[in-house]
Amino acid sequence: MNCYAEGDGTYAISVSNEGPAIPAADAERIFSPFVRLSATELSLGLGLPLASRLADGMGYRLVLDLEHTGGVRFVVSGLQP
């Protein structure tokens, strides 16, 4: 987890892991309800869509950082000081 200032005066929080990367082709799809990237995945595919909608509802943005290597990093941006 990391928090940093953005150039526009807002802040961003990133959360990352060292697990398998999410392909760029799935970057938007993973925020749709009930989407799972693997048939053996034990989730319902609701966590990321819920987190994204909550962020949007508060005026923030949740995205998958496609430039991160060595795992997965999600970024919530637009946080006001």
N, C-alpha and C positions, 0 to 999 in steps of 0.2 A: 504494500500500500504506500502511495506517495501523494503528497499534495504540493502543488506548485502554482505560481502566478502565471497568468497568460498575458500576452502583449496588450490586450484590450482592457486591462485592469480587473478582470475577473480571475477566479481560481478554478483549478481542475483537480480532481482526485482520480488517481489511477489504481487499479487493482490488477495484479498479474499473478500468474503461476508458471510453473516450468513443465506443464503437461503438453500434450499434443496440440499443435496449432490448428486453428480453424481456417479452412481454405477461404481465400478472398471471395470466391464465387458464392459462399454461404454467408457473407458478412451481413447482408440485409435480411436474409431468410430466417436466421436464428432468432430474430426479434418477432417472428410471427407465432401465434399460439399453436401449441401441439407439434411444433417442428422438433424432430430429433435427428441428429446427424448420423446415428447408427441404430440399427434395429435392435441391437443388444443393450442400448442405453436404458438405464432404469428410471429415467426421469419422465415426467409428463409433458415437458416442453412448455412449462408455464412461467418459470422463474425469470428468464430474460424478457419476455413480453411484458410481464408485470412490472419489472424494474424499469423498463423503458417508458411505459405509460406513466408510472409514478414520477419519473424524472421530468417528462414532458409536462405533466400537470403542475409541477412546481417551477416551470420555466427553465429547466436544465436540459441537457442533451446527453444521452448515453450512447456510446459508439464502441465498436470493436476497433482497436488500434492495429491497422494492417501493417504498420511499419515495424512493430515489435517482433523480434525473433526470439526463439528459445522458449516458446510457450504461448500463452494467451494474455492479452492485456485489454481490459475494459476501462474506458475513461468517461467520467461524468464531468461535463464542462458547463461554464456559465454561472458558477457560484459567485455570489456577490460578497465583498468583504464586510 
